[in-house]
């Protein structure tokens, strides 16, 4: 069983790393858009506004992005640990692992989609304020493309990991 864990550790680490990279790729244009909006004295809402009021615009914005990044990392860590747990399950692994993989990919898609829409919203605010947003749109396009590639790689690694797990389990069953 430990051999099974070791063989899938790389895949699970790859899933976590690719999700982190995808989140970072969308954080960059979002940070640029929000920072530009703050320079124009556009006041954000929610926890971002309270952090900016408490720590100033640059430090508050950085703390807001770190806080949201750490929350994302924590949720992804729990999901990937659940995926590893489903891989080690003796019974029900055939439905537990794919279901947990669906949870991982769904959460990642939901989070990244929300982050993309948030960045688009900030770019819209900049556009209505009279700022030339072509550079920010360009950044969002290229970083969004990187995010999409990372997401697709996560799905492919999940699929490959399930295929390897299935093959190993069949081999263990036949040899036993």
PAZA-624006 format. One record per atom (N, C-alpha, C): atom name; residue number from 1; y, z, x. Coordinates in steps of 0.2 Angstrom, whole numbers, always signed. Example, Ala and Ser with C-alpha at 12.3 -4.5 7.8 and 13.67 -1.06 7.14 Angstrom:
2
NODE   atom   seq      yy      zz      xx
NODE      N     1     -28     +39     +66
NODE     CA     1     -22     +39     +62
NODE      C     1     -16     +39     +66
NODE      N     2     -11     +35     +64
NODE     CA     2      -5     +36     +68
NODE      C     2      +0     +39     +64
# end
This chain:
176
NODE   atom   seq      yy      zz      xx
NODE      N     1      -6      +0      +4
NODE     CA     1      +0      +0      +0
NODE      C     1      +6      +0      +4
NODE      N     2      +6      +4     +10
NODE     CA     2     +12      +4     +14
NODE      C     2     +13      -3     +17
NODE      N     3      +8      -7     +19
NODE     CA     3      +8     -14     +21
NODE      C     3     +12     -18     +16
NODE      N     4     +10     -17     +10
NODE     CA     4     +13     -21      +4
NODE      C     4     +21     -19      +4
NODE      N     5     +23     -13      +5
NODE     CA     5     +30     -11      +5
NODE      C     5     +33     -14     +11
NODE      N     6     +30     -14     +17
NODE     CA     6     +33     -17     +23
NODE      C     6     +34     -25     +22
NODE      N     7     +30     -28     +19
NODE     CA     7     +30     -35     +18
NODE      C     7     +36     -37     +13
NODE      N     8     +37     -33      +9
NODE     CA     8     +43     -35      +4
NODE      C     8     +49     -31      +5
NODE      N     9     +49     -27     +11
NODE     CA     9     +56     -24     +13
NODE      C     9     +61     -29     +15
NODE      N    10     +59     -34     +18
NODE     CA    10     +63     -39     +20
NODE      C    10     +67     -43     +14
NODE      N    11     +62     -45      +9
NODE     CA    11     +65     -48      +4
NODE      C    11     +70     -43      +0
NODE      N    12     +68     -37      -1
NODE     CA    12     +73     -33      -5
NODE      C    12     +79     -31      -1
NODE      N    13     +79     -31      +6
NODE     CA    13     +85     -30     +10
NODE      C    13     +89     -37      +9
NODE      N    14     +86     -43      +9
NODE     CA    14     +89     -49      +8
NODE      C    14     +93     -49      +2
NODE      N    15     +90     -47      -4
NODE     CA    15     +93     -47     -10
NODE      C    15     +99     -43     -10
NODE      N    16     +98     -37      -7
NODE     CA    16    +104     -32      -7
NODE      C    16    +110     -35      -3
NODE      N    17    +108     -38      +3
NODE     CA    17    +113     -41      +7
NODE      C    17    +116     -47      +4
NODE      N    18    +113     -51      +1
NODE     CA    18    +116     -57      -2
NODE      C    18    +120     -55      -8
NODE      N    19    +118     -50     -12
NODE     CA    19    +122     -47     -17
NODE      C    19    +129     -44     -15
NODE      N    20    +128     -41      -9
NODE     CA    20    +134     -38      -6
NODE      C    20    +139     -43      -3
NODE      N    21    +136     -48      +0
NODE     CA    21    +140     -54      +2
NODE      C    21    +144     -58      -4
NODE      N    22    +140     -59      -9
NODE     CA    22    +143     -62     -15
NODE      C    22    +149     -58     -18
NODE      N    23    +148     -51     -18
NODE     CA    23    +153     -47     -21
NODE      C    23    +159     -47     -16
NODE      N    24    +158     -47     -10
NODE     CA    24    +164     -48      -5
NODE      C    24    +167     -55      -6
NODE      N    25    +163     -60      -6
NODE     CA    25    +166     -67      -7
NODE      C    25    +171     -67     -13
NODE      N    26    +170     -64     -18
NODE     CA    26    +174     -64     -24
NODE      C    26    +180     -58     -23
NODE      N    27    +179     -53     -19
NODE     CA    27    +184     -48     -18
NODE      C    27    +190     -51     -14
NODE      N    28    +189     -55     -10
NODE     CA    28    +194     -58      -6
NODE      C    28    +199     -62     -10
NODE      N    29    +198     -67     -14
NODE     CA    29    +203     -70     -18
NODE      C    29    +206     -65     -23
NODE      N    30    +202     -61     -26
NODE     CA    30    +205     -56     -30
NODE      C    30    +210     -51     -27
NODE      N    31    +208     -49     -21
NODE     CA    31    +213     -45     -17
NODE      C    31    +219     -49     -16
NODE      N    32    +219     -55     -14
NODE     CA    32    +225     -59     -12
NODE      C    32    +229     -60     -18
NODE      N    33    +226     -61     -24
NODE     CA    33    +230     -62     -30
NODE      C    33    +233     -56     -33
NODE      N    34    +230     -50     -32
NODE     CA    34    +233     -44     -35
NODE      C    34    +238     -42     -30
NODE      N    35    +237     -43     -23
NODE     CA    35    +242     -41     -18
NODE      C    35    +248     -45     -19
NODE      N    36    +248     -52     -21
NODE     CA    36    +253     -56     -22
NODE      C    36    +257     -54     -28
NODE      N    37    +253     -52     -33
NODE     CA    37    +256     -50     -40
NODE      C    37    +260     -43     -39
NODE      N    38    +258     -39     -34
NODE     CA    38    +261     -33     -33
NODE      C    38    +268     -34     -29
NODE      N    39    +268     -39     -25
NODE     CA    39    +274     -41     -21
NODE      C    39    +279     -43     -26
NODE      N    40    +277     -46     -32
NODE     CA    40    +282     -48     -37
NODE      C    40    +283     -43     -42
NODE      N    41    +281     -37     -41
NODE     CA    41    +282     -31     -45
NODE      C    41    +279     -31     -52
NODE      N    42    +273     -35     -52
NODE     CA    42    +269     -35     -58
NODE      C    42    +265     -28     -58
NODE      N    43    +265     -24     -63
NODE     CA    43    +262     -18     -63
NODE      C    43    +255     -19     -66
NODE      N    44    +250     -17     -62
NODE     CA    44    +243     -17     -65
NODE      C    44    +242     -12     -70
NODE      N    45    +236     -12     -73
NODE     CA    45    +234      -7     -78
NODE      C    45    +228      -3     -75
NODE      N    46    +227      +3     -79
NODE     CA    46    +221      +6     -78
NODE      C    46    +221     +11     -71
NODE      N    47    +215     +11     -68
NODE     CA    47    +214     +15     -62
NODE      C    47    +218     +12     -56
NODE      N    48    +218      +6     -56
NODE     CA    48    +222      +3     -51
NODE      C    48    +229      +5     -51
NODE      N    49    +232      +5     -57
NODE     CA    49    +239      +8     -57
NODE      C    49    +240     +15     -55
NODE      N    50    +235     +19     -57
NODE     CA    50    +236     +26     -55
NODE      C    50    +235     +27     -47
NODE      N    51    +230     +23     -44
NODE     CA    51    +230     +23     -37
NODE      C    51    +236     +21     -33
NODE      N    52    +239     +15     -36
NODE     CA    52    +245     +13     -33
NODE      C    52    +251     +18     -34
NODE      N    53    +251     +21     -40
NODE     CA    53    +257     +26     -41
NODE      C    53    +256     +32     -36
NODE      N    54    +250     +33     -35
NODE     CA    54    +248     +39     -31
NODE      C    54    +249     +38     -23
NODE      N    55    +246     +32     -21
NODE     CA    55    +246     +31     -14
NODE      C    55    +250     +25     -11
NODE      N    56    +254     +22     -16
NODE     CA    56    +258     +16     -14
NODE      C    56    +254     +10     -15
NODE      N    57    +257      +4     -14
NODE     CA    57    +254      -2     -16
NODE      C    57    +248      -5     -12
NODE      N    58    +249      -5      -5
NODE     CA    58    +244      -7      -1
NODE      C    58    +238      -2      +0
NODE      N    59    +240      +4      +1
NODE     CA    59    +234      +9      +1
NODE      C    59    +231     +10      -6
NODE      N    60    +234     +10     -11
NODE     CA    60    +231     +11     -18
NODE      C    60    +227      +5     -19
NODE      N    61    +229      -1     -18
NODE     CA    61    +225      -7     -19
NODE      C    61    +219      -7     -15
NODE      N    62    +220      -5      -9
NODE     CA    62    +214      -5      -4
NODE      C    62    +209      +0      -7
NODE      N    63    +211      +6      -9
NODE     CA    63    +207     +11     -12
NODE      C    63    +203      +9     -18
NODE      N    64    +207      +5     -22
NODE     CA    64    +204      +3     -28
NODE      C    64    +198      -2     -27
NODE      N    65    +199      -7     -22
NODE     CA    65    +194     -11     -20
NODE      C    65    +188      -8     -17
NODE      N    66    +189      -3     -13
NODE     CA    66    +184      +1     -10
NODE      C    66    +180      +5     -15
NODE      N    67    +183      +8     -20
NODE     CA    67    +180     +12     -25
NODE      C    67    +176      +7     -29
NODE      N    68    +178      +1     -31
NODE     CA    68    +174      -3     -35
NODE      C    68    +168      -6     -31
NODE      N    69    +170      -7     -25
NODE     CA    69    +164     -10     -20
NODE      C    69    +159      -5     -19
NODE      N    70    +161      +2     -19
NODE     CA    70    +156      +7     -18
NODE      C    70    +151      +8     -24
NODE      N    71    +155      +7     -30
NODE     CA    71    +151      +8     -36
NODE      C    71    +146      +2     -37
NODE      N    72    +148      -4     -35
NODE     CA    72    +144     -10     -35
NODE      C    72    +138      -9     -31
NODE      N    73    +139      -6     -25
NODE     CA    73    +134      -5     -20
NODE      C    73    +129      +0     -22
NODE      N    74    +131      +5     -25
NODE     CA    74    +127     +10     -28
NODE      C    74    +122      +8     -33
NODE      N    75    +125      +4     -38
NODE     CA    75    +121      +1     -44
NODE      C    75    +116      -4     -41
NODE      N    76    +118      -8     -36
NODE     CA    76    +113     -13     -33
NODE      C    76    +108      -9     -29
NODE      N    77    +110      -4     -26
NODE     CA    77    +105      +0     -22
NODE      C    77     +99      +3     -27
NODE      N    78    +102      +6     -32
NODE     CA    78     +97      +9     -37
NODE      C    78     +92      +3     -40
NODE      N    79     +95      -3     -42
NODE     CA    79     +91      -8     -44
NODE      C    79     +86     -11     -39
NODE      N    80     +88     -11     -33
NODE     CA    80     +84     -14     -28
NODE      C    80     +78      -9     -26
NODE      N    81     +80      -2     -27
NODE     CA    81     +75      +3     -26
NODE      C    81     +70      +3     -32
NODE      N    82     +73      +1     -38
NODE     CA    82     +68      +0     -44
NODE      C    82     +64      -6     -43
NODE      N    83     +66     -11     -40
NODE     CA    83     +62     -17     -38
NODE      C    83     +57     -15     -33
NODE      N    84     +58     -11     -28
NODE     CA    84     +53      -9     -23
NODE      C    84     +48      -5     -27
NODE      N    85     +50      -1     -31
NODE     CA    85     +46      +4     -35
NODE      C    85     +41      +0     -39
NODE      N    86     +44      -5     -42
NODE     CA    86     +39     -10     -47
NODE      C    86     +34     -13     -43
NODE      N    87     +36     -15     -36
NODE     CA    87     +31     -19     -32
NODE      C    87     +26     -14     -30
NODE      N    88     +27      -8     -29
NODE     CA    88     +21      -3     -27
NODE      C    88     +17      -1     -33
NODE      N    89     +19      -2     -39
NODE     CA    89     +16      +0     -45
NODE      C    89      +9      -2     -45
NODE      N    90      +4      +2     -46
NODE     CA    90      -3      +0     -46
NODE      C    90      -5      -4     -53
NODE      N    91      -2      -1     -58
NODE     CA    91      -3      -4     -65
NODE      C    91      +3      -7     -68
NODE      N    92      +3     -12     -71
NODE     CA    92      +9     -15     -74
NODE      C    92     +14     -19     -70
NODE      N    93     +12     -20     -64
NODE     CA    93     +17     -23     -59
NODE      C    93     +18     -30     -61
NODE      N    94     +13     -33     -65
NODE     CA    94     +15     -40     -67
NODE      C    94     +20     -41     -72
NODE      N    95     +22     -36     -76
NODE     CA    95     +28     -36     -80
NODE      C    95     +34     -32     -77
NODE      N    96     +32     -26     -74
NODE     CA    96     +37     -22     -71
NODE      C    96     +42     -26     -66
NODE      N    97     +39     -29     -61
NODE     CA    97     +42     -32     -56
NODE      C    97     +47     -38     -59
NODE      N    98     +44     -43     -63
NODE     CA    98     +49     -48     -66
NODE      C    98     +54     -45     -70
NODE      N    99     +53     -40     -74
NODE     CA    99     +58     -37     -78
NODE      C    99     +63     -34     -74
NODE      N   100     +61     -30     -69
NODE     CA   100     +66     -27     -64
NODE      C   100     +70     -32     -61
NODE      N   101     +67     -38     -59
NODE     CA   101     +71     -44     -56
NODE      C   101     +76     -47     -61
NODE      N   102     +74     -47     -67
NODE     CA   102     +79     -49     -72
NODE      C   102     +85     -45     -73
NODE      N   103     +83     -38     -72
NODE     CA   103     +89     -33     -72
NODE      C   103     +93     -34     -66
NODE      N   104     +90     -35     -60
NODE     CA   104     +94     -36     -54
NODE      C   104     +99     -43     -55
NODE      N   105     +96     -48     -57
NODE     CA   105     +99     -54     -57
NODE      C   105    +105     -54     -63
NODE      N   106    +103     -51     -69
NODE     CA   106    +108     -50     -74
NODE      C   106    +114     -46     -73
NODE      N   107    +112     -40     -69
NODE     CA   107    +118     -36     -67
NODE      C   107    +122     -40     -62
NODE      N   108    +119     -43     -58
NODE     CA   108    +123     -47     -53
NODE      C   108    +127     -52     -56
NODE      N   109    +124     -56     -60
NODE     CA   109    +128     -61     -64
NODE      C   109    +134     -59     -68
NODE      N   110    +132     -53     -71
NODE     CA   110    +138     -50     -76
NODE      C   110    +143     -48     -71
NODE      N   111    +142     -44     -66
NODE     CA   111    +147     -41     -62
NODE      C   111    +151     -47     -58
NODE      N   112    +148     -52     -56
NODE     CA   112    +151     -57     -52
NODE      C   112    +155     -61     -57
NODE      N   113    +153     -63     -63
NODE     CA   113    +156     -66     -68
NODE      C   113    +163     -63     -70
NODE      N   114    +162     -56     -71
NODE     CA   114    +168     -52     -73
NODE      C   114    +173     -52     -67
NODE      N   115    +171     -52     -61
NODE     CA   115    +175     -52     -55
NODE      C   115    +179     -58     -55
NODE      N   116    +175     -64     -56
NODE     CA   116    +178     -70     -56
NODE      C   116    +184     -71     -61
NODE      N   117    +182     -69     -67
NODE     CA   117    +187     -69     -73
NODE      C   117    +193     -65     -72
NODE      N   118    +192     -59     -69
NODE     CA   118    +197     -55     -67
NODE      C   118    +202     -58     -62
NODE      N   119    +199     -61     -57
NODE     CA   119    +203     -65     -52
NODE      C   119    +207     -71     -55
NODE      N   120    +204     -74     -60
NODE     CA   120    +207     -80     -64
NODE      C   120    +213     -77     -68
NODE      N   121    +212     -71     -71
NODE     CA   121    +217     -68     -74
NODE      C   121    +223     -66     -70
NODE      N   122    +222     -64     -64
NODE     CA   122    +228     -62     -60
NODE      C   122    +231     -69     -57
NODE      N   123    +227     -74     -56
NODE     CA   123    +230     -80     -54
NODE      C   123    +235     -83     -60
NODE      N   124    +232     -82     -66
NODE     CA   124    +236     -84     -72
NODE      C   124    +243     -80     -72
NODE      N   125    +243     -73     -71
NODE     CA   125    +249     -69     -71
NODE      C   125    +254     -72     -65
NODE      N   126    +251     -74     -60
NODE     CA   126    +255     -77     -54
NODE      C   126    +258     -83     -56
NODE      N   127    +254     -87     -60
NODE     CA   127    +256     -94     -62
NODE      C   127    +262     -93     -67
NODE      N   128    +262     -89     -72
NODE     CA   128    +267     -88     -76
NODE      C   128    +273     -84     -73
NODE      N   129    +272     -81     -67
NODE     CA   129    +278     -78     -64
NODE      C   129    +282     -84     -60
NODE      N   130    +279     -90     -59
NODE     CA   130    +283     -95     -56
NODE      C   130    +280     -96     -49
NODE      N   131    +275     -92     -47
NODE     CA   131    +272     -93     -40
NODE      C   131    +268     -99     -39
NODE      N   132    +268    -102     -34
NODE     CA   132    +263    -108     -32
NODE      C   132    +256    -105     -31
NODE      N   133    +252    -106     -36
NODE     CA   133    +245    -103     -35
NODE      C   133    +240    -108     -32
NODE      N   134    +242    -113     -30
NODE     CA   134    +237    -118     -27
NODE      C   134    +233    -115     -22
NODE      N   135    +236    -112     -17
NODE     CA   135    +232    -109     -12
NODE      C   135    +227    -103     -14
NODE      N   136    +229     -99     -19
NODE     CA   136    +225     -94     -22
NODE      C   136    +219     -97     -25
NODE      N   137    +221    -103     -29
NODE     CA   137    +215    -106     -33
NODE      C   137    +210    -109     -28
NODE      N   138    +213    -112     -22
NODE     CA   138    +209    -115     -17
NODE      C   138    +204    -109     -14
NODE      N   139    +207    -104     -13
NODE     CA   139    +203     -98     -10
NODE      C   139    +198     -96     -15
NODE      N   140    +200     -96     -21
NODE     CA   140    +195     -94     -26
NODE      C   140    +189     -99     -27
NODE      N   141    +191    -105     -26
NODE     CA   141    +186    -110     -27
NODE      C   141    +181    -110     -21
NODE      N   142    +183    -109     -15
NODE     CA   142    +179    -109      -9
NODE      C   142    +175    -102      -9
NODE      N   143    +178     -97     -10
NODE     CA   143    +174     -91     -10
NODE      C   143    +169     -90     -16
NODE      N   144    +172     -93     -22
NODE     CA   144    +167     -94     -28
NODE      C   144    +161     -98     -26
NODE      N   145    +162    -103     -23
NODE     CA   145    +156    -107     -21
NODE      C   145    +151    -103     -16
NODE      N   146    +154     -99     -12
NODE     CA   146    +150     -95      -7
NODE      C   146    +146     -90     -12
NODE      N   147    +150     -87     -17
NODE     CA   147    +147     -82     -21
NODE      C   147    +141     -86     -25
NODE      N   148    +142     -92     -27
NODE     CA   148    +137     -95     -31
NODE      C   148    +131     -96     -27
NODE      N   149    +132     -98     -21
NODE     CA   149    +126    -100     -16
NODE      C   149    +122     -93     -15
NODE      N   150    +126     -88     -14
NODE     CA   150    +123     -81     -13
NODE      C   150    +119     -79     -19
NODE      N   151    +121     -80     -25
NODE     CA   151    +118     -78     -31
NODE      C   151    +111     -82     -32
NODE      N   152    +112     -89     -31
NODE     CA   152    +106     -93     -31
NODE      C   152    +101     -91     -26
NODE      N   153    +103     -89     -20
NODE     CA   153     +98     -87     -15
NODE      C   153     +95     -80     -17
NODE      N   154     +98     -76     -21
NODE     CA   154     +95     -70     -23
NODE      C   154     +90     -72     -28
NODE      N   155     +91     -76     -33
NODE     CA   155     +86     -78     -38
NODE      C   155     +80     -81     -34
NODE      N   156     +81     -85     -29
NODE     CA   156     +76     -88     -25
NODE      C   156     +72     -83     -21
NODE      N   157     +75     -78     -18
NODE     CA   157     +71     -73     -15
NODE      C   157     +67     -69     -20
NODE      N   158     +70     -67     -26
NODE     CA   158     +66     -64     -31
NODE      C   158     +60     -68     -33
NODE      N   159     +61     -74     -34
NODE     CA   159     +55     -78     -36
NODE      C   159     +50     -78     -30
NODE      N   160     +52     -79     -24
NODE     CA   160     +47     -79     -18
NODE      C   160     +44     -73     -17
NODE      N   161     +48     -67     -18
NODE     CA   161     +45     -61     -17
NODE      C   161     +39     -59     -23
NODE      N   162     +41     -62     -29
NODE     CA   162     +36     -61     -34
NODE      C   162     +29     -65     -32
NODE      N   163     +30     -71     -30
NODE     CA   163     +25     -75     -28
NODE      C   163     +21     -72     -23
NODE      N   164     +24     -69     -18
NODE     CA   164     +20     -66     -12
NODE      C   164     +17     -60     -15
NODE      N   165     +20     -56     -19
NODE     CA   165     +17     -50     -22
NODE      C   165     +11     -52     -26
NODE      N   166     +11     -57     -30
NODE     CA   166      +5     -60     -34
NODE      C   166      +0     -62     -30
NODE      N   167      +1     -66     -24
NODE     CA   167      -4     -68     -20
NODE      C   167      -7     -62     -16
NODE      N   168      -4     -57     -14
NODE     CA   168      -6     -52     -11
NODE      C   168     -11     -47     -15
NODE      N   169      -9     -47     -21
NODE     CA   169     -13     -43     -26
NODE      C   169     -19     -46     -28
NODE      N   170     -19     -53     -29
NODE     CA   170     -25     -57     -30
NODE      C   170     -30     -56     -24
NODE      N   171     -27     -56     -18
NODE     CA   171     -31     -56     -12
NODE      C   171     -34     -49     -12
NODE      N   172     -30     -43     -13
NODE     CA   172     -33     -37     -13
NODE      C   172     -38     -36     -19
NODE      N   173     -38     -39     -24
NODE     CA   173     -42     -38     -30
NODE      C   173     -49     -42     -28
NODE      N   174     -48     -48     -25
NODE     CA   174     -54     -51     -23
NODE      C   174     -58     -48     -18
NODE      N   175     -55     -45     -13
NODE     CA   175     -58     -42      -7
NODE      C   175     -61     -35      -9
NODE      N   176     -58     -32     -14
NODE     CA   176     -61     -25     -16
NODE      C   176     -67     -26     -20
# end
